[in-house]
């Protein structure tokens, strides 16, 4: 790949990169990945609609086509289940069954509380970034068309949050996930121990089923052993009809700090949307505060200097320092000393933001003996988690760190293209190319300065 430029361009930087060209190529990437009213993450590897991808994509579309941004999320919510959950994947019926694994057949039968007849989805959810995305688009484009979009989307967003708060609560009062895929950080080292305890399916069958290795290097992707465990956890949830009773009876039930922090953050956004449509924001504000309190009280690990996942089946925290443990920086009103602790971890040797030679914020502790900076979520830098942290830094008034993170994002894309993820030390592009949320979130970073606090 080309060497990293010494000059930085974009927010907090100067010279060296053609920003207008980057914007044009980002917009072209989103257009290329458009499929009707939805946008795929990338054409070959991920040929369907993914839930939190669509939220991030909408954030970027706000800068080029706000109507399409709202249409993206409206289309996703057309597949919302009767119980309120917004599915992780909405399968495109025009795509062959075997183009992606596990495809539609792996999730059937879908239960009576599932999507409308004829709609094919997974039975999982993903981090609920959607309300925050809708609010971001609405704030940038006030007007009658936006008001109509909010009236359509607000009740659907509220139902999706109701599902999580009512059906996914565990005894700690926190909200749990029942599969690593629900966290979005699919094979993070934080899931290794809970997955080992969950058991595994037949590994020998996996290589013949996988489609991802046709489009990405094996060294960038989860292993066959990972997939065997994923499939076993899917089967257990599917075979009980995707019922959420007695969650800790499932083989995998974990409280993820990123998922919970994003839910509390988006609940604040939902309160903002409620005000705009004339609904009562009170319950959203209350729920956001209650969940944030539990996150701060139960998930912060002083020894790690960040938040940690909690295995709800055992009641034990998972002592792994991952990017998910930094994402609660999104929340307002952090407890005393918490912000400084998170910033120290963010800029220290584990994640190295601002250090020479480190690009962005890696997904896993760089000093950990099992860090793998080229493998999916076990070390690479990802644009979406970096965007969440960039947003948090801006909201907390950390303009210098926000500028550095924005400049790193620009440099990574300028050097390696719109890749799915990046090597945090060399800047090498990894995974799929022409990745939608990388393009979309770069558009947002280029459009906004580091000093726009939301609170």
N, C-alpha and C positions, 0 to 999 in steps of 0.2 A: 504494500500500500504506500501511497505518498507519505513522506515524512510529515509529522505534525508541524504546522506553521507556527512560527514564533509570535506572529501578530495575531490579535484576536479581533473579531468583528461581531457586531451585534450589541445587545445590551451590555454595557460595561467594557467594551472592547473597541479596537480601532484598526481599520485597514486589513488587507490580506485576504479577505473572502468577499466574493460577489454576493451580497445579501439579496439583491433583486433576483439573481439567478436561482439562489436557494429557494426563495419564495415561489418562484415560477415552477421549479421542479417538484416542490412539495405539493403544490396545488395539482400538478399533472399526475402525481402519484395517486392522490385521492380520486381523481377522475378516472384513472386507469383501473382502480380497484372497485369502482362503482358497479353495482349489480341492481339495476332498477332503483328502488328507494333505499337500498341498503349498501353498505360498503364492507367488503371482505378485508380481513387483516392483510392478506397478500394472496395473489391469484392461485398458485399451485398448492402450497402447503396447507393453507387454511381457507377452503373454498366456500365457507358458510358465514353466517353472522354470529359474532361473539359479543357477549353482553357488555363487559366493561371496555372492550375495544371500541364499541359503538359510542360509549360515553366520551372517551378520549377523542375519537374521531369528530364528534359533534363540537367539541371545544375548538378544534382546528377549523372546521367548516364555518364556524361563526365569522371567520375572517375572510371567507371567500364566497359563501352562499348560506346565509342564515336559514332560509327556508328549507334547504336540504339538511341542515343540522337538526332542525325540529323533526323533519320527516324520518331521519335515521332513527331517532329515539321513539317516534310514534310507531314505526314498523316493528321495532323490537317489542314494544308493549302490546302489539297485536297478538303476540305469542304468549302473553302472560297467562299463567295458570289460574284456574278458578280459585285456588287457595291464596293467590296473590303473588306467588313467587315469579320472578323474571328469570327465565332459563339461561344457563350458561351459553348454550349454542342453540340457534334456530336453524334447522337444516333447510337448505334450498332444495325443493323437489326436482329442480332441473339438473342437479348435480348427481352423477351416478353414485349408487349406494357405496361402491367400493373406492371412491375417490379419497375418502378420509376415514381413518380408523381411530376410535370406535365410532362407526356411523350409526344411522337411525335404528337399524335392527338391534344393536346392542342395548338400546334403552327401552325397547318394547317388552311387555305392554305398558303403555302409559295409563295411569289410573283415572278414575272418574273426576278427580279433582285436578286433572291435568289441563292441557291447553284445549282450545276448540277442536272439534273433529276435523281431521285432515291436516292439522298442523303437527309437525314432527320436531321435537326438541329433545335435549337431554333433560334429566331430572334434577340437575344441580343448579346452583346459583353462582354468582361471582361478586366481588366487592361492589357495593352499591354506590358507585360514583355518579349515578345518573342525575339525581336532583341537583348536585353541585354543577354538573355540566349544563343542565337546562337553565339554571340561574345565571351562569356565566354568559350564555348566549343571549338571554333576555336582557341582561344589564347592558350588553353592547348594542342591542337592536330594539329599543323601545318602540311601541307602535301598535296599531290595531291587529296586524297579523301575529305579532308576538303574543298579544293578549289572548287571541283565539287559541294559539298553540298551548299556552299555559292552562287555559280552561280545560283543554283536552287532556293534557299530560298530568296535571296536578293530582287528580283522584287516582290515577294509575300508579303514580309514584308513591302516594300515601299508602295504597294497598300493599305495595311491595315492601315498604318499611314495616307495615303492620304485621305482615307475614314473618319477617325476621324477628321482630320484638315478641311476637306471640307464640311462634312455633319453634324458634331456634334458641330460646333461653335455656340455660343450664343452671344448676344450683347456685353457682357463683353470682348469678344475676347478669352474667355476660352472655354474648351471643356466639354460638358455636358454628363451626363448619363440619361437614361430614365427609369431606373428600379433599385431598390436597388441591385438586383442580378448582375448588371453590375459593381458595385463597388467591388465585391468580399467579402465585409463586410456586408453580407445580411441583418441582423437585428440590425445593429449598432444603438445605441440611437440617432445618428445624423439624422436618417431617420424618426424618430417618428413623428415629426411635419409635414414635407412634406407629409408623408403617410396619416396622419389624414385628411389633406386637400384634398387628392386625393379621399377620399371615400373608400367604401368597398363593397365586394360582399357578398353573403349569407354565414354567418359563419356556419350555421347548416349543410351545405353540406360538409364542409371541413374534419371533422374527418373520414368519410368513404372513402375519397380519398387519404389521406396521407399514404405513404409507409415508410417514414423515422422512424416512431415510432415503426416499427417492429424490427429495428436494433439499436436504440439509445433511452436513457431515455427521457421522455417528458420534464423533468426539464433541459435537456441540449440543447433543440431544440427551434426554434421559436414557438410561440403560434398559435392556430387556427385563432385567430384574425389577426395575422401577415400574415398568408397564405391567408386569405380572401382578404386582401388588395393587396398582391402580385398578386393574380389572376386577380383582377380587373384592375390593371395596365397592366398586360400582355394582357388582352382582348382589352383594348383601343388601344394599339400599334398594335396588330395583326389585328384588325378590320379596321385600316387605311392602311393596306398592308405594315406595317413596314416602312412607308414613314417618312423621316426626315425633311420634310418641316414644318415650324412653330413649332419648338420643344416645345416652351412654351405653346402651345395649348394642349399638352399632360398632363395627370393628375399628372405626376411626372417628373420633369426636374431639376436636381441638378448638380452643379459643385462640384466634390469631390477632395479634395487636394491630396489624394493618387493617384487617377487615372491620374490627370494632371501631378503630379510630375513624376510618372512612365513613362508617355508618353514622357515628355521632356528628361528624363534620357535615355530612349530607343532610342529616336531620336539621341542623341549623339552616342549611340552604332550603330545605323544605318549608321551614318556618317563613323564610323570605318569600317563597313562592305562594304560600298561603295568604300572606298579606296582600300580594298582588292580585289574587283572585277573590278576595273578600272572605276567605275562610279564617278560622281561629288558629293562630300560630302557637297558642299556649301549650298544647300537648306535645308539639314538636320540640319546643324549647325545653320543656320538662324532661322529655325522654333523652334528648341530647345531653343534658346535664347529668342525669342519672347514670347513663352509660359511660360518659367520660369519667365520672367519679369512680366507677368500678374499674375502669382501665387503669387509672392512676393508682388506685389502692391495691390492686391485685396483680398487676402485670409488670410493674417496674422492678427491675433487678439491679440494685446498686452495684453489685460486683461486675455486671456487664456494662453498666453505664447507659443502659437503654431498656426498652421493654422486651419481654420474652413471651413466647407462646406458652399456653397452659394445656396440658393433656387432661381433658375433662373426665376421661375414664379413670385416671389414677389420682387426679388432683395435684400432680407435680408439674412444675414449670420445666420448660425445655431450655437448658442453658446454652443457647446458641445466639451469637451476635449477628443478626441479619438486618437487612435494610428495613424489613417490616417493623423492627423494634425502634426505628427512628421516626416512622410515619406519624405516631401520636404528637409530634411537634406541630401537626396541623391544628391541633385543638387550642382554643383560647383558654385563658385562665389556668395556665399550668401551675401545679403546686410549687411552692417556694423551692428554689434550687434546681428544679427539674429542667428548665430550659438550658441553664448553664451546663448541666450534666450531659444532656443530649448534644449540645454543640461541641462539648469537649470530645465526645465519642465520634461525632461526625467528622471533626477535623483532626482527630488523633490517628495513630498508626492503623487502626482497624479499617477505617474508611477513607482517610486521607484527603478529604476535600480541602483544596488549597495547597496541597503538597506538590512539589515538583514531580512530574512523571506520573501522577494519578489523574485519570480522565473521568470526571463525573464522580458519582457515588456508586461503588460496586454493590452487588446484591448480597455479598457475604464478606465476613471479616477477612481482610487480606492476610492477617497474621495467623489464621487458623491453619493447622497442618493439613486439613483436607480441603482447603480452598482450591477451586479449579476455575481459573478465570476465563476458560473457553467453553465451559459446559453450562447449559440452561439453568439459570437461577442459582448456580453454585459459585458465583464469583463475577460474572460479567456485569457491566453497566447497562441499565435499561432506561430508555427515555421516559417511560410512564412513571416509575418510582422516582426518578430524578425530577420530573415535573411536579409530583406531589410535594417533594422536599423543597423545590424552588418556590412553590406557592406558600409553603409554611414559612420559609425564611423571609419572604416578602411580607407576609402578614405579621411576623414578629419584629419587623423593622431591621432585619439583618441584611442590609442592602449590599454590603461588600461580598458576603458569601453568596448572595443571590446572583450578583454579577458574575462571580467566578463560575457558578454552576451553569448559568446561561451561556457563558463563553465556551465552557467545555462542551455543551450540547452542540453549539455551532461548529466548533472544531471537529468534533467526532463525525458529524454528518458531512462536513466539507471534505474530510479526509477519506471517509469510507462509504458514503452514500446513506440511503435511508434503510439501514439494516435493522434487523429485529433486535439485536443487542450488540455490545461492543466489548472488546478486551479492555479492561480498566487501566492497563499499563502501556500497551502498545497502540491502542486505538483501532486495532484490526476489527473489521466488520464481521459479525458472526450471525449464524442462523439464516433466516430468509432475507431476501432483498426486497426492495419496493414495499417496505412495511408501513401500513397506514398510520398507526398511532405515532410512529417516529416522525412522519411527515406532518401530521396534524398538530402535534404538540410543539414541534419546531416552529410552525406558523404562529402559535400562541406566544412562544418565547420571543420571537422576532418582533411581534407586534406590541409587546408590553414591556415597560421598564421594570426595574427591580423595586420601585417605591410606590406600589399601589396597594397598601394594606386594606383588607376587607373590613377589619373591625374598627 
